[in-house]
Amino acid sequence: MNTKQVADVKVYSKDYCPYCVRAKQLLKHKGIEFTEYQVDRDQEKYREMLEKSNGGRTVPQIFIGDVHVGGCDDLYALHRQDKLDALLFA
């Protein structure tokens, strides 16, 4: 496996969200760089999140490249199935 991340990772989150914390912890543990958007502070990013996630209102909403991963449980499921690295690395 290459260790160089190639996919752009975006996490739409809110303050005081335990699922957001868990998702970011996994990404950090894997050494993944990501851009975080606090949708409770930025209505424009909230609207962007809704559009990109086909109306998903819960947080986090996680995107790896053009792939909408979903939320925290979805991210961990990909990790457990050894499918996460395939999205992140070339």
BELMO-V695395 format. One record per pair of residues at least 6 apart in sequence whose ideal C-beta (glycine too) atoms are under 8 Angstrom apart, sorted by the first residue. I is the first residue (numbers start at 1). J is the second residue. D is the distance in whole Angstrom. If there is no record, write none. Layout:
BEGIN
i = <I I>
j = <J J>
d = <D D>
END
This chain:
BEGIN
i = <1 1 2 2 3 3 4 4 5 5 5 5 5 6 6 6 7 7 7 7 7 8 8 8 9 9 9 9 9 9 9 9 9 10 10 10 10 10 10 11 11 11 11 11 11 11 11 11 11 11 11 12 12 12 12 12 12 12 12 12 12 12 12 13 13 13 13 13 13 13 13 13 14 14 14 14 14 15 15 15 17 17 19 19 19 19 19 20 20 20 22 22 23 23 23 23 23 23 24 24 24 26 26 26 27 27 30 30 30 32 37 37 37 38 39 39 39 39 40 49 49 49 50 50 52 52 52 53 53 54 56 56 56 58 59 60 60 61 61 61 62 62 62 62 62 62 62 63 64 64 65 67 69 69 69 75 78 78>
j = <85 89 89 90 31 89 89 90 31 32 33 88 89 88 89 90 64 65 87 88 89 35 64 65 27 32 33 34 35 62 63 64 88 34 35 36 37 62 63 20 23 24 27 34 35 36 37 60 61 62 63 36 37 39 45 46 48 49 53 59 60 61 62 20 23 24 36 37 38 39 59 60 20 38 39 40 59 38 40 41 59 60 59 60 71 72 73 59 60 72 72 76 60 62 71 72 75 76 34 36 60 75 76 79 34 75 79 84 88 88 45 48 49 45 45 46 49 59 46 56 59 61 56 57 61 63 68 61 68 68 68 70 71 71 71 71 72 68 70 71 68 69 70 71 72 74 75 69 87 88 87 87 75 78 87 84 84 87>
d = <6 6 5 6 8 7 7 8 8 6 6 6 6 7 6 4 5 4 6 5 8 7 8 6 7 6 7 4 7 7 7 5 7 7 5 8 7 7 5 7 6 6 7 5 7 5 7 5 8 5 8 8 5 5 7 8 8 4 8 6 6 4 8 4 8 7 6 7 6 7 5 5 6 7 6 4 5 7 6 8 5 7 7 6 6 4 8 6 5 7 5 8 5 6 7 4 5 8 7 7 8 6 7 6 5 8 8 8 8 6 4 8 7 7 5 4 6 7 8 7 8 5 7 7 7 7 7 5 6 8 8 8 8 6 7 6 6 7 7 7 8 4 7 7 8 7 5 7 4 6 7 6 6 7 8 7 4 7>
END
